[in-house]
Amino acid sequence: MHLTFHWSGTLRRSRLRTVSSGDEQAESRRTWKRFPYGDRIYRYGGTALQSNWSRLHRGDREPYPSVDSLDALLRANPALAPSVPSAEVLVPILEDAWRAYHAGDFADAVDRGLAAGPVGLVVSARAAAVYASHLEENEARRIAILKGVVESCSALVHLAPNWANAWYVHGLALGRFSQNISVVRALSQGLGGKVRDSLQRAIDLEPGHADAHVGLGVYHAEVIDKVGALMAAFTYGARRTAVTEHFEAARALHPQSPVVLAEYARSTVLAFGNLHQGRAHQIFGEAAACQPADALERLDVEWALGEIE
């Protein structure tokens, strides 16, 4: 599923798509793998989404979709305004997109997010990136999905340069894309700097963005693992101390997050090697003991459980 789309006209085509299960959505759900840990888990129907929003979005600090939050987004990013004729229409579409994302209905989350136009691209892009990274087994399809997310988010950050999560998802997708085409190749193409800059921009706009700190910690660890500590520091500015600093910042902002902890454990091995294997095993154990709140957290808890067996 490619995420790039024409902004104009999308909303006009969206209303039928969001109120019924059309052929296009059904085909998407058949094509993408389903969330493997239960079909009725992590469902936040009705007011449950809003009442659990703070816990679900402690990592990215995304505001709950509402008329007021959309108005604030448009004031900060006026280039988005032409694509948002009615905030009242978009709010329930965005709510349902996030419900699908948290439940692990990633294809449905993509479709519903796209139906909201560019203001729905953060949830669409995040759903596609999570699906590609965690569930898509075919390498070519995984890379194609991530490439589509990168292209779409590249357009979004031009329209919404003051939206922290537009930059975050851009950096996330670039990082995952780089991992799949090989980190060394990505560095040679200058993608590493773009990953770092996008994630740092997200933190500049939202200092409490734990997920962006995770992304930066992973960036430093991946570069060190692939080119060695000395070259990583002198050529790319990637340092072992930065790995620890970013992950400790993320853990302080989002304690007991299995996403933070599982990535912390993996990055510890990448950056420090076998000398810190025991520390990484301990952190994986902490991740495995977490109570997941949504599909992504469950995927990372299962990952951590596999690492400590």
Helices and strands as residue ranges (DSSP letters): H 10-19, H 23-31, H 48-56, H 67-76, G 78-83, H 87-103, H 106-115, G 117-120, H 121-134, H 139-159, H 164-181, H 183-188, H 191-205, H 210-227, H 229-236, H 240-253, H 258-272, G 273-276, H 277-288, H 295-308
